[in-house]
Structure formats: structure tokens, C-alpha cells
Amino acid sequence: MITAFDILGVNIDATNDEIKKAYLQKVKIYSPEQAPDEFKKIRSAFDLINTETKRIKYQLFNTDMPNIFAFVEDSLSAGKLQATNEKLLTKVLLETHG
């Protein structure tokens, strides 16, 4: 399955700035006038993951079988889930399943 991260050519732990930079580079290559279908895919991918909150929601809920426990375990084992991210994850989960 091709993900929004694949479309933009970034890692799942990319920063907002890295994602924006990748998006702008892709748009230079696939402009809306010259490649409208490819541009739509790129724009949609960017819209899905352009903020940390959106990336967490995407990783949790835009898969064939969301597995919250695996996501949290992977993040903790990789040292990616810091205290601020734990708060953000809790906020995302509460917003989604409030």
C-alpha cells in the first residue's frame, strides 16, 4: 500500500519542515497545469500529514487495520514518543473517539 509518506518521499518521522520541503519540490516537478492528476495525489498526501497531529491521526486510522497499541509500542521503543507527543497522542485519541 502506497502511503502519503511514500508519495511525498519522506520518512514517517519527518518534521513539518521536511514534509513541506518535499511537497514544494514535488509541486515544482508536477505542477497543477502540467500534471493535474499527480498534483492532486501530492496535494492530498500533504494535506493528510502536514502537521504532527494529522500525522498521528493518519498513522493510527488510515491503515487497513488500525492498531493503536502497536503504534504506541513502536513509538516508545524507537524513542519517538516523548512527553509532549504523549499529550498530543492523548488529545488526538480523545478528539477522534471523544
Number of C-alpha atoms within 10 A of each C-alpha: 6 6 14 23 20 12 18 24 14 16 11 15 13 16 16 14 11 15 23 17 14 18 22 17 12 18 18 10 12 17 16 14 8 10 12 12 13 17 20 15 14 22 19 13 19 22 14 18 24 18 16 16 16 15 23 20 17 16 19 20 14 14 11 7 8 13 12 13 10 11 14 16 12 13 16 13 9 9 9 13 18 11 9 9 15 15 12 16 19 12 14 17 15 10 9 10 7 7
